[in-house]
Amino acid sequence: MTSQFELPKDVMLDTNAMVYLYLYVDTCDEIGIDLDQNSFVDFTNILDERLKKPANQKVLQIRMLKKGYNVYKSLNKLKNSDSTFYFSKLAKLELNHVCLENKYHQELSECNIPYRIRQKDPFKYDIPPAYLTEIYTTGVINHVKRMEELLSDKGVEFNLVDEDPTVMGQTIDIITTIFNQYIHLQSNDLYIYCLAVQTMSTYFLLFDGELKNVAEKLRTDDYYREYREKIIDDLCRCRRLDKFNFDEEGKHNVIFPEAVNTI
């Protein structure tokens, strides 16, 4: 059985992909670099010039920025081809948490509080709620909104697919239950992967090695062929799911998204 129609070029992003993308956009915004660079080398050259510090002194950050640059270039490549870029509310919550952590460390480091102290649980979790509220609303919500606006200006916009309670309910209640019979993933990973299936995305853009490995094996590995067929059959024959079906020739419309780091 094969898919009954030509694949759309829709993309589902995981949390890590969005974190790297936002890091790249935030860096460009902070030092006044246009997002549309011809190459990552051009970007790092401008970065070195503006910061007056060799990029190789920030190896970890440069690696993360390169991932963000590649995510942006991948989406930029597809933005004029009627593609839809999907993101989940769960992943956005995780993204906000990462931004809050970063802001937390930035604020307290300016107060000369060492990292080893900031990381200790009694200190970290006894922060006054009013302080957390302030840095969350001013330093996270506004910050994420600014990143979304910069991307929107470049024609890259995201669809929070599970804002629709029907989609969220069907994904959690039915699709994850079907997949969980045949593959083992952490609950968050399983949910986001099943959203990629629910949206019939061509690509699943992610940076989680375990999830990428499982997703690709399920899509292409001969060992998983039996499980693929069972999943397809369960999805298409489930009366509570009207999105998946077999046509008169027995062909299905289920898409197992290609798990990639770049497109």
Backbone as a ProteinNet text record, in pm:
[ID]
protein_1_A
[PRIMARY]
MTSQFELPKDVMLDTNAMVYLYLYVDTCDEIGIDLDQNSFVDFTNILDERLKKPANQKVLQIRMLKKGYNVYKSLNKLKNSDSTFYFSKLAKLELNHVCLENKYHQELSECNIPYRIRQKDPFKYDIPPAYLTEIYTTGVINHVKRMEELLSDKGVEFNLVDEDPTVMGQTIDIITTIFNQYIHLQSNDLYIYCLAVQTMSTYFLLFDGELKNVAEKLRTDDYYREYREKIIDDLCRCRRLDKFNFDEEGKHNVIFPEAVNTI
[TERTIARY]
84.2	0	87.8	53.2	128.9	34	90.6	8.3	-65	-189.8	-273.7	-261.1	-175.4	-162.4	-19.6	15.2	148.5	165	281.4	304.5	307.6	240.9	256.6	391.7	433.9	563.3	544.7	454.5	432.4	539.7	564.7	674.5	626.3	658.1	635.1	769.4	778.3	902.5	892.2	1002.3	1004	1059.5	1063	1106.2	1248.9	1340	1480.4	1498.6	1426.3	1437	1395.1	1288.7	1242.5	1339.6	1399.4	1497.2	1616.2	1667.7	1782.6	1744.2	1624	1577.5	1567.8	1509.2	1492.2	1626.7	1723	1856.4	1919.8	1904.7	1960.1	1892.1	1758.7	1683.6	1716.4	1723.6	1753.6	1893	1990	2126.7	2132.5	2065.1	2060.7	1997.2	1890.9	1820.7	1906.2	1974.4	2052.6	2169.2	2234.5	2352.5	2329.2	2203.9	2169.7	2212.4	2195.3	2228.2	2098.7	2090.9	1973.2	1968.3	1848.8	1833.9	1879.7	1862.4	1892.2	2039.6	2123	2265.1	2290.8	2386.1	2415.9	2470.6	2545.9	2603.7	2625.9	2647	2673.2	2810.4	2902	3034.1	3019.1	2934	2908.6	2853.3	2762.3	2701.8	2807.1	2893.4	2994.8	3098.2	3127.5	3221.2	3166.9	3038.5	2975.6	2967.4	2937.5	2928.5	3061.9	3170.7	3304.1	3334.4	3297.8	3327.1	3249.1	3120.5	3036	3070.9	3103.8	3130.6	3276.6	3363	3506.6	3563.2	3508.1	3556.3	3548.5	3657.7	3655.4	3544.2	3475.8	3364.5	3410.4	3536.3	3581.3	3596	3581.9	3581	3442.7	3345	3208.1	3160	3238.8	3215.4	3076.1	3034.2	2903.2	2792.2	2799	2695.5	2695.8	2813.7	2822	2756.5	2776.9	2712.5	2561.2	2511.5	2367.4	2315.2	2391.9	2352.3	2348.7	2442.1	2443.1	2318.3	2276.7	2153.6	2034.4	2031.7	1923.5	1924.2	2043.4	2057.4	2002.5	2035.3	1987.8	1835.9	1780.1	1634.1	1570.2	1623.7	1568.5	1578.5	1693.1	1711.2	1616.8	1592.2	1501.1	1358.5	1312.9	1177.6	1168.2	1272.8	1275.8	1265	1321.5	1319	1177.4	1094	960	847.9	880.4	775.3	686.6	736.3	656.6	593.3	593.3	542.6	415.3	336.5	210.9	232.4	351.8	379.4	322.6	287	243.1	345.7	384.8	481.4	406.4	416.8	340.8	429.7	367.3	433	326.1	363	262.1	261.2	148.3	136.7	230.1	245.6	337.2	480	521.3	656.3	674.7	569.4	580.1	595.7	527.2	543	687	744.7	884	978.6	946.5	1027	1023.8	905.3	893.6	975.3	977.7	1054.1	1203.5	1251.3	1392.8	1425.7	1338.3	1360	1359.8	1271	1264.7	1393.4	1443.6	1569.6	1683.5	1689.4	1795.6	1788.2	1665.7	1646.7	1680.9	1643.1	1671.1	1821.7	1897.8	2042.6	2106.1	2053.8	2106.8	2086.5	1965.5	1933.7	2019.3	2030.1	2100.9	2252.2	2301.7	2446.3	2487.3	2396.5	2424.8	2427.6	2371.8	2378.5	2497.4	2587.7	2709.4	2680.9	2569	2538.7	2595.6	2687.7	2754.4	2656.8	2693	2608.6	2582.9	2686.7	2671.2	2567.4	2552.5	2450.2	2313.5	2311.5	2182.8	2120.2	2202.7	2153.2	2099	2129.6	2086.7	1936.1	1870.9	1725.1	1665.4	1717.1	1653.5	1656.7	1767.6	1777.8	1689.7	1699.5	1631	1479.1	1426.7	1281.2	1220.7	1304.4	1252.8	1251.5	1267.8	1260.2	1118	1103.7	969.9	884.5	759.8	671.6	658.6	655.8	641.5	758.9	878.6	998.2	988.8	948.8	934.5	829	719.3	613.3	665.1	745.8	798.5	889.9	985.2	1078.1	1009.3	901.6	830	752.5	683.9	600.9	685.1	789.8	870.9	983.4	1040.4	1157.9	1132.5	1016.1	987.6	875.9	757.6	644	674.1	721.5	753.6	867.1	963	1077.6	1034.7	955.4	907.5	820.8	737.9	654.2	739.6	849.4	940.3	1001.1	1040.3	1097.2	993.7	870.1	762.9	739.2	745.7	725.4	837.5	961.7	1075.6	1064.7	1023.8	1007	889.8	781.4	664.6	699	785.3	829.2	901.7	960.4	1031.9	943.8	815.3	723.1	720.1	778.6	780	686.2	573.4	473.9	437.9	395.6	368.9	221.4	177.1	40.8	46.3	-11.8	-19.2	-130.4	-91.4	-189.1	-284.5	-237.5	-324.7	-400.3	-408.1	-500.5	-644.8	-665.3	-796.1	-812.5	-906.2	-920.3	-954	-1018.9	-1049.9	-922.3	-831.4	-702.9	-626	-620.7	-547	-606.2	-738.9	-805.7	-786.3	-802.5	-784.8	-641.3	-546.4	-405.9	-370.1	-409.9	-376	-455.4	-583	-672.6	-665.5	-644.3	-654	-520.5	-460.8	-341.8	-224.7	-200.2	-88.9	-114.2	-240.1	-273.1	-240.7	-271.2	-240.5	-89.4	-15.9	129.5	197.3	143.7	207.8	202	118	112.2	232.2	298.3	401.7	538.9	546.4	675.6	681	803.1	820.2	894.9	829.2	889.4	843.6	919.3	872.6	743.2	658.1	523.4	523.9	612.4	618.3	659.2	760	808.3	700	632.3	526.5	415.2	376.5	269.2	305.6	426.6	466.8	483.1	536.6	548.9	410.8	316.5	181.3	110.8	144.7	91.6	144.6	270.7	328.2	253.4	215.3	136.5	-3.9	-64.2	-200.5	-210.7	-105.8	-106.2	-62.2	-25.3	22.4	143.5	231.7	351.8	448.5	511.9	613.9	740.5	775.5	899.2	871.4	953	953.8	1093.1	1103	1231	1263.2	1369.6	1396.4	1544.6	1581.5	1720	1726.7	1637.1	1636.3	1679.8	1800.1	1857.1	1772.8	1721.8	1641.5	1510.8	1443.4	1317.2	1339.2	1444.7	1476.9	1503.3	1576.6	1608.8	1482.8	1394.7	1270.9	1181.2	1168.3	1081.4	1129	1260.1	1313.8	1304	1325.3	1310.2	1165	1073.4	931.9	892.6	956.7	923.6	985.2	1106.9	1180.1	1232.2	1250.1	1317.3	1228.3	1284.7	1208.8	1162.2	1240.2	1203.1	1070.9	1044.2	923.2	806.1	826	721.1	589.9	596.2	475	403.6	482.1	422.6	364	431.6	376.5	240.6	231.5	104.9	-5.7	29.8	-69.6	-115.6	-20.4	-55.3	-146.1	-110.6	-192.2	-332.7	-341.6	-472	-555	-490.9	-562.5	-611.6	-525.4	-563.8	-678.7	-669.6	-768.9	-902.7	-900.6	-1025.3	-1089.2	-1023	-1079	-1196.2	-1312.6	-1432.5	-1430.2	-1348.1	-1340.7	-1241.6	-1171.2	-1078.4	-1128.2	-1165.2	-1215.1	-1108.6	-987	-880.7	-808.9	-798.8	-725.4	-822.9	-790.5	-880.5	-810.8	-877.4	-837.9	-929.6	-875.2	-962.5	-1011.7	-1082.6	-1140.9	-1035.6	-914.6	-807	-722.9	-761.5	-688.4	-567.8	-552.3	-440.7	-478.7	-378.9	-404.7	-347.9	-385.4	-334.7	-254.4	-201.8	-120	22.4	78	215.5	300.3	408.8	509.2	614	620	706.5	854.1	928.8	1073.1	1137.7	1208.9	1274	1408.7	1423.1	1542.7	1591.5	1719.4	1775.3	1773.4	1767.4	1763.2	1693.3	1638	1563.5	1635.6
-118.9	0	124.1	220.3	345.7	462.7	576.7	696.7	729.2	777.7	795.3	932.8	1019.5	1151.6	1200.9	1302.4	1360.3	1429.1	1406.9	1459.8	1611.8	1672.7	1817.2	1843.7	1967.2	2000.3	2070.1	2019	2075.7	2025.9	2106.3	2076.7	2088.3	1987.5	1991.5	2012.9	2106.5	2134.2	2090	2033.5	1999.7	2118	2103.1	2213.3	2256.3	2158.8	2192.9	2274.7	2238.3	2313.2	2458.3	2479.1	2614.9	2692	2624	2689.9	2738.1	2653	2691.4	2803	2792.8	2896.9	3031.5	3032.2	3156.6	3212.4	3126.4	3173.1	3246.8	3190.2	3255.2	3390.2	3391.8	3515	3620	3577.4	3670.3	3730.6	3648.6	3697.6	3798.6	3767.1	3860.5	3992.2	3983.9	4104.7	4186.9	4119.6	4188.4	4267.7	4211.9	4281	4340	4337.9	4406.3	4336.3	4203.2	4126	4082.1	4097.5	4049.9	3897.3	3842.3	3696.7	3627	3692.4	3629.8	3647.4	3559.4	3557.5	3451	3478.3	3383.6	3251.7	3258.5	3137.7	3160.1	3049.8	3062.4	3125.7	3106.2	3169.8	3321.9	3371.2	3516	3565.8	3487.9	3525	3533	3430.4	3430.3	3541	3573.9	3683.8	3816.7	3840.8	3963.9	3959.8	3842.4	3825.6	3859.4	3807.7	3836.1	3985	4047	4189.3	4274.4	4239.4	4320.3	4298.1	4174.1	4142.9	4161	4175.5	4191.3	4074.7	3956.2	3836.4	3719.9	3642.9	3532	3432.2	3388.3	3295	3164.1	3124.6	2996.9	2998.4	3115.3	3123	3091.2	3079.2	3049.8	2927.2	2818.5	2701.7	2644.6	2627.5	2568	2654.5	2786.3	2875.4	2878.5	2875.6	2876.4	2751.8	2638.7	2515.4	2526.5	2584.6	2603.5	2703.9	2810.7	2910.1	2851	2761.8	2699.1	2614.1	2544.4	2466.4	2559	2672.3	2768.3	2828.1	2857.9	2910.1	2809.4	2681.6	2578	2560.4	2573.2	2565.6	2680.9	2801.1	2918.2	2902.3	2858.8	2841.5	2734.7	2630.2	2524.3	2577.9	2654.1	2710	2817.3	2896.6	3003.2	2946.4	2827.8	2760.8	2720.9	2690.3	2637.4	2740.3	2860.1	2954.3	2999.2	2993.5	3037	2920.5	2802.6	2684.2	2629	2716.6	2677	2577.7	2576.8	2488.5	2549.4	2461.6	2505.5	2458.6	2548	2515	2496.1	2376.8	2342.5	2341.2	2379.5	2382.8	2345.4	2281.7	2240.2	2330.6	2336.1	2417.1	2362.9	2231.2	2171.1	2217.2	2215.5	2258.7	2408.3	2487.7	2630.4	2653.4	2573.4	2582.1	2550.3	2448.3	2412.4	2523.7	2585.2	2696.5	2813.6	2847	2954.4	2923.5	2795.5	2755	2776.5	2740.8	2762.3	2911	2994.3	3140.1	3193.4	3139.8	3182.3	3144.6	3022.7	2979.2	3072	3103.9	3191.7	3329.2	3382.4	3515	3511.5	3405.2	3384.7	3390.3	3315.4	3313	3447.9	3512.4	3642.5	3745.7	3749.5	3848.2	3825.9	3700	3673.1	3679.3	3652	3665.2	3811.7	3901.5	4044.5	4089.3	4005.4	4033.1	3962	3908.2	3839.2	3713.2	3647	3518.6	3408.1	3326.5	3225.1	3121	3063.7	2963.7	2844.6	2799.5	2681.6	2706.3	2831.6	2865.2	2875	2937.8	2953.6	2819.1	2716.6	2585.3	2504	2544.1	2465	2478	2363.9	2361.3	2453.7	2452.4	2541.2	2687	2728.3	2867.4	2890.7	2798.4	2815.6	2819.2	2735.9	2724.8	2808.5	2884.8	2976.4	3120.5	3139.4	3274	3327.8	3451.7	3509.2	3505	3461.9	3454.6	3587	3698.4	3828.7	3856.2	3812.9	3832.9	3746.7	3621.1	3532.3	3585.7	3636.1	3691	3807.2	3892.2	4009	3968.3	3877.4	3841.4	3755	3683.7	3602.3	3690.4	3791.2	3875.8	3972	4028.5	4126.6	4062.5	3954.8	3897.5	3775.8	3713.5	3590.4	3613	3649.5	3666.8	3769.9	3885.7	3990.7	3948.4	3875.8	3830.9	3731.9	3632.8	3533.2	3600	3693.9	3767.8	3844.5	3903.4	3976.4	3881.9	3762.1	3664.4	3624	3604.2	3566.8	3677.3	3802.8	3915.9	3924.2	3902.3	3907	3796.7	3678.7	3568.2	3594.6	3650.4	3681.9	3784.3	3880.7	3981	3916.8	3799.6	3726	3620	3618.6	3524.1	3387.1	3372.8	3244.3	3253.5	3184.6	3187	3044.2	3029.3	2896.5	2878.2	2755.5	2717.1	2629.8	2679.3	2598.2	2495.6	2379.7	2282.1	2234.8	2223.1	2169.3	2277.1	2399.5	2499	2452.6	2372	2311.2	2195.5	2205.3	2099	1963	1962.8	1835.3	1765	1841.8	1785.7	1733.4	1814	1775	1647.8	1645.1	1530.1	1403.4	1414.9	1297.5	1247.6	1340.2	1300.6	1226.6	1284	1222	1094	1100.3	990.4	872.3	900.2	792.7	762.5	864.6	839.7	792.1	858	814	674.2	642	508.7	402.9	433.6	339.8	321.9	431.8	422.1	356.7	382.2	331.3	178.7	116.9	-29.5	-89.3	-7.1	-61.3	3.6	124	189.3	244.3	261.4	314.9	446.7	553.8	686.3	753.3	851.5	931.5	1001.4	1026.7	1076.2	1206.2	1302.4	1429.2	1406.9	1321.3	1291.9	1222.1	1127.3	1054	1148.3	1239.4	1333.4	1422.2	1481.2	1570.6	1494	1371.6	1290.6	1257.9	1222.5	1189.7	1313	1432.1	1554.1	1569.7	1532	1538.2	1443.1	1328.1	1232.6	1287.2	1343.6	1396.3	1508.9	1592.7	1703.6	1660.6	1532.5	1479.3	1558.2	1592.7	1667.6	1580.6	1641.2	1571.5	1555.9	1662.5	1664.2	1685.1	1620.9	1642.8	1696.5	1827.6	1894.5	1890.2	1818.4	1795.2	1773.2	1780.6	1760.7	1668.5	1573.5	1470.9	1340.4	1293.3	1176.7	1051	1022.8	902.3	907.6	1021.4	1037	1029.3	1091.9	1087.8	944.3	870.1	731.9	645.7	658.7	579.9	619.9	751.1	799.5	750.7	752.2	708.4	557.3	482.7	337	300.2	368.8	340.8	374.9	474.5	517.6	428	377.3	311.4	171.4	136.8	11.2	-109.8	-210.4	-331.4	-403.6	-394.4	-460.9	-406.6	-277.9	-212.9	-220.7	-288.6	-290.5	-344.9	-452.2	-511.2	-411.3	-335.9	-238.6	-120.9	-80.8	26.7	-12.6	-134.9	-181.1	-187.1	-228.3	-235.8	-96.3	-2.7	135.3	195.6	176.7	228	170.7	42.2	-24.2	28.8	44	93.5	236.7	322.1	461.4	472.6	398.6	410.6	346.6	249.9	180.6	232.9	327	383.4	475.3	446.2	523.9	663.3	682.4	814.3	906.4	856.1	937.8	943.2	1062.8	1075.4	1126.6	1147.9	1204.5	1098.6	978.6	870.8	770.1	721.7	627.2	549.8	443.8	369.1	410.6	417.2	441.4	307.8	311.7	189.8	89.8	138.1	49	0	39.5	-4.7	79.8	193.6	282.7	373.3	408.4	487.3	628.2	714.1	851.5	885	782.7	802.9	838.6	941.6	984.3	969	895.2	888.8	994.9	1104.3	1217.6	1181	1242.5	1222.9	1305.8	1239.7	1307.8	1363.1	1496.5	1561.5	1673.6	1709.7	1825.8	1949.6	1927.6	2036.5	1986	2077.4	2040	2096.6
0	0	0	-79.4	-87.2	-73.5	-49.1	-32.5	-161.6	-151.6	-268.7	-332.2	-278.4	-338.1	-322	-400.2	-390.2	-255.5	-192.3	-59.3	-57.5	39.5	58.2	122.7	124.2	183.3	318	397.8	529.8	626.8	731.1	823.3	967.6	1048.2	1193	1260.6	1356.2	1427.2	1572	1624	1765.8	1846	1977.9	2064.3	2035	2019.9	1997.6	1870.8	1765.4	1639.5	1660.2	1738.7	1763.8	1853.4	1950.7	2038.8	1956.8	1868.4	1785.6	1688.4	1633.1	1541.3	1613.1	1732.4	1806.4	1851	1881.7	1918.1	1800.3	1681.1	1561.7	1536.1	1542.3	1517.7	1623.2	1748.5	1858.3	1842.7	1802.7	1784.5	1670.7	1561.3	1448.2	1489	1567	1610.3	1705.6	1795.5	1899.3	1840.8	1738.6	1685.5	1547.1	1500.8	1377	1249.8	1246.6	1126.4	1059.5	926.3	854.1	859.1	873.7	881	753.9	641	512	474.8	527.5	493.4	387.1	297.2	190	242.8	351.8	410.3	558.5	631.2	774.2	798.1	704.9	715.8	711.8	620.6	615	748.6	805.7	933.9	1043.7	1055.3	1161.3	1140.4	1015	988.7	1040.6	1014.2	1064.9	1216.9	1270.5	1416.2	1482.4	1426.5	1480.3	1476.1	1364.1	1346.1	1445.8	1466.2	1555.1	1703.5	1738.3	1878.4	1916.9	1815.9	1840.7	1920.4	1896.9	1964.6	1866.9	1849.8	1754.5	1784.7	1678.7	1697.8	1759.1	1735.5	1788.7	1940.8	2002.3	2148.4	2204.9	2118.4	2160	2082.9	2089.8	2004.6	2023.3	2150.7	2176.5	2119.6	2145.5	2094.4	1942.3	1881.8	1736.3	1678.5	1741.9	1695	1701.6	1809.1	1823.7	1721.3	1698.1	1599.3	1458.9	1429.8	1297.1	1277.2	1381.8	1372.8	1348.6	1421.4	1401.9	1263	1212.3	1075.5	974.8	993.8	900.9	907.9	1028.5	1041.3	964.9	984.2	914.6	763.2	713.8	569.5	515.1	592.2	550.2	533.8	632.7	627.1	519.8	507.5	407.1	266.2	248.1	118.2	78.2	178.6	150.8	167.6	215.2	255.3	140.1	16.6	-99	-175.4	-115.5	-185.9	-121.7	-59.7	5.3	118.9	174.5	287.8	416	509.4	641.2	742.5	832.8	936.4	1068	1123.8	1244.1	1368.1	1478.5	1607.7	1709.2	1819.1	1916.7	2039.2	2107.3	2229.3	2337	2340.2	2437	2410.3	2283.3	2248.8	2276.9	2255.5	2284.8	2434.6	2514.6	2659.7	2697.9	2635.2	2661.9	2616.3	2502.4	2452	2550.5	2601.4	2700.2	2825.5	2863.2	2980.3	2956.9	2837.4	2804.1	2809.4	2753.4	2755.4	2898.1	2983	3122.5	3195.7	3171.3	3232.5	3192	3062.7	3014.2	3079	3087.9	3148.4	3297.4	3363.1	3505.3	3531	3450.5	3468.8	3432.4	3331	3291.1	3401.1	3456	3559.2	3684.1	3727.5	3852.3	3837.1	3716.4	3694.7	3703.9	3664.8	3676.2	3821.8	3910.4	4054.6	4119.2	4032.9	4077.6	4158	4127.1	4190.6	4102.1	4152.6	4070.3	4014.5	3901.5	3835.5	3926.9	4001	4087.5	4196.4	4236.8	4336.2	4270.6	4152.9	4081.5	4047.7	4030.1	3989.6	4106.4	4229.3	4343.6	4363.7	4386.4	4393.7	4500.1	4624.8	4724.8	4682.3	4621	4576.6	4455	4362.2	4233.9	4249.7	4337.7	4348	4460.1	4529.6	4631.1	4582.3	4450.9	4393.6	4415.6	4462.7	4485.7	4358.7	4369	4251.8	4177.4	4250.7	4185.6	4092.2	4134	4051	3925.6	3943	3827.3	3731.2	3786.1	3701.6	3618.4	3682.2	3612.5	3497.1	3524.4	3417	3311.4	3350.9	3252.3	3155.2	3210.5	3123.7	3041.1	3101.9	3028.7	2950.4	3006.3	2942.6	2858.5	2872.5	2796.6	2695.8	2744	2654.1	2546.2	2587	2489.2	2396.6	2453.5	2375.2	2267	2305.3	2208.7	2102	2145.7	2050.9	1950.9	1996.9	1908.2	1804.2	1845.9	1752.3	1647.2	1691.3	1598.5	1496	1540.8	1449.5	1345.9	1390	1296.9	1191.5	1233.4	1138.6	1045.1	1099.3	1017.5	910.2	945.5	847.6	730.4	755	649.9	583.5	620.4	557.6	620.9	739.7	810.5	929.7	921.5	1028.7	1068.2	1194.5	1247.6	1283.8	1264.5	1298.4	1423.7	1533.9	1655.4	1636.4	1589.4	1540.1	1648.6	1773	1877.4	1953.5	1895.9	1950.9	1930.3	1827.3	1803.4	1902.1	1997.4	2098.3	2038.8	1922.1	1857.2	1813.6	1753.5	1710.5	1830.2	1936.1	2056.4	2117.4	2127.8	2187.2	2106.2	1973.5	1888	1891.8	1893.6	1892.9	2020.8	2134.7	2262.8	2285	2258	2294.8	2198.5	2070.4	1971.4	1904.1	1841.4	1759.3	1844.2	1958.2	2043.5	2098.7	2125.6	2175.3	2070.9	1944.8	1835.9	1822.2	1815.8	1797.4	1917.1	2035.9	2157.1	2166.4	2085.7	2082.8	2010.6	1926.2	1838	1855.8	1912.2	1933.5	2074.9	2125.4	2260.7	2252.7	2297.4	2305	2433.9	2480.3	2592.7	2553.2	2651.8	2622.8	2542.5	2578.7	2504.1	2359.9	2339.3	2204	2123	2185.7	2116.7	2073.1	2161.3	2130.2	2010.9	2012.2	1903.5	1773.3	1780.1	1658.7	1601.1	1688.2	1641.4	1584.6	1634.7	1574.1	1431.6	1410.3	1275.2	1182.3	1234.1	1154.7	1131.9	1236.4	1226.6	1123.5	1114.5	1019.4	879	865.7	737.8	686.8	778.2	742.3	662.7	564.2	487.5	569.2	643	719.3	868	949	1092.7	1125.6	1147.2	1168.5	1317.6	1353.1	1495.5	1520.9	1650.3	1691.9	1813.4	1818.8	1923.4	1858.1	1893.3	1826	1838.4	1957.6	1979.2	1900	1906.7	1834.9	1683.9	1635.4	1491.9	1446.3	1528.6	1495.7	1485.4	1583.6	1583.2	1466.5	1442.9	1335	1198.9	1175.9	1047.2	1030.4	1136.7	1128.2	1097.8	1164	1140.5	997.3	940.2	803.9	696.9	719.5	610.4	639.7	766.2	799.6	770.4	703.2	670.8	797.1	902.4	1027.9	1081.5	1054.7	1104.6	1006.6	894.6	792.2	847.9	924.7	982	1072.3	1151.9	1242.9	1166.2	1057.3	973.1	919.6	869.3	812.2	917.8	1038.5	1145.7	1187.2	1196.1	1231.6	1125.2	998.6	888.1	895.3	916.8	922.1	1039.7	1155.4	1274	1253.5	1193.5	1170.9	1071.4	963.6	856	891	980.3	1014.6	1142.6	1208.6	1331.8	1296.5	1348	1314.8	1376	1478	1543	1472.9	1372.1	1294	1150.4	1104.2	967	870.8	922.3	839.2	757.1	811.7	746.1	686	567.2	501.7	390.3	348	228.5	114.5	-8.1	-122.1	-178	-289.1	-345.8	-389.6	-418.3	-461.1	-343.5	-222.6	-104.4	-71	-139.4	-109	8.4	89.1	209.5	195.8	288.4	286.8	411.8	479.8	598.5	556.5	618	589.4	714.5	700.1	806	772.4	847.9	809.2	811.6	721.5	717.4	828.8	917.7	1030.1	984.3	987.6	933	1025.1	1009.5	1077.5	988.1	858.5	761.4	635.9	557.9	437	315.7
[MASK]
+++++++++++++++++++++++++++++++++++++++++++++++++++++++++++++++++++++++++++++++++++++++++++++++++++++++++++++++++++++++++++++++++++++++++++++++++++++++++++++++++++++++++++++++++++++++++++++++++++++++++++++++++++++++++++++++++++++++++++++++++++++++++++++++++++++++

